[in-house]
Amino acid sequence: MRKIRSIYSRMLNKKRGGFFQNSFIKALLFCMVLPVITGCVPEKKPDDEIKIGVCVYDQYDTFLTQLLECFDNEVNGNEVNGNVSVEYVYASQNQMTQNDQVEEMIEKGMDVICVNLVDRTAPTTIIDLARKNNVPIVFFNRELVGEDLMQWSKLYYVGADAYESGRLQGELAADVCKRNRIIIDKNGDGLIQYVVLEGEAGHQDSIIRTEYSVNTMIDMGIEVEKIGYAIANWNRAQAQTKMAQLIERNGDEIEVVLANNDDMALGAVDAYESAGVPKTERPAVFGIDGTDVGLKAVADGSMRGTVYNDKEGQAEAMYKLAIALANNDDPDELGLVDGKYKRLPYTIVDVRNVDDYLEKK
Ligand code: BGC
């Protein structure tokens, strides 16, 4: 594979030098241009190299880092259809940077690009570039609005159902509260006083998870009282700082912490740790994702539970879809919803089944 890559980069270097003097390259160019003129795109030969570009909104996101590890496992474990090479780039939370990165990926001849948008409401530049150059895009994790996905036939989305994650977190929290009423309702007022740690404003998973988690608890008969909330942008350190402020304001009134992801749930645990609150006096903390650290925290009891965000399933779907698109195969064989969406189900993880998930590793 490395050899193919170096041949390819030598060809690129030639392109910059005395390109038109070389008659071999001229013939090659003719062969490449002919199908475009005649309008027929050649089927990929099974032994062709497939080049996949992966553009990620930020390099410091725990869940995405683990999702990409799974993606890498797919690439390395499935040497089907010839050589597959992957290139990853990170946009440091800047949409303009990501637009440039996608353009560079197209110039480098990627067959398909997987995009984790920085701003899920601003995909237009990327869609225009993709359509102009006929490069399919698999968006993942940060879901663009339906109308944007319909802008061109070769746009897809792989992720999960945000509503389901909120509902399951609510079910989990309600179940734990019912089974441990006396311990969790510390002040014995019959209400569960809770705080919420929210992900990035504008992210589909923040808005929806919070709303559905709380409403499900209420639907399941838990009487709740919201006593605080903070946005911590999916980030453990930010969550620790925000949680420390919430503890200062509310003291031991907080009975439940609903965090939109595991990293923020762990930030809450960190805040209680630094405040020196003994484990038995802390609120019940719930996360979402089932990251390695999140699962360990469920196993050791510092988190009461999480909702597993199936990174293995998402990585597999992204990989299979990317390969199908690169090979001009029909992606519908992968069971896409509306020919566009692949959403993997979430599952509840608590102390009773956490070992099954830890074993997945
Ligand atoms: C995950 C978060 C992650 C975010 C990034 C969410 O689905 O639950 O942990 O930070 O995606 O977009």
Residues whose N, C-alpha, C, O or C-beta is under 5 A from the ligand:
A	BS01	BGC	D61 F63 N141 R142 D205 W234 N260 N261 I288 D289
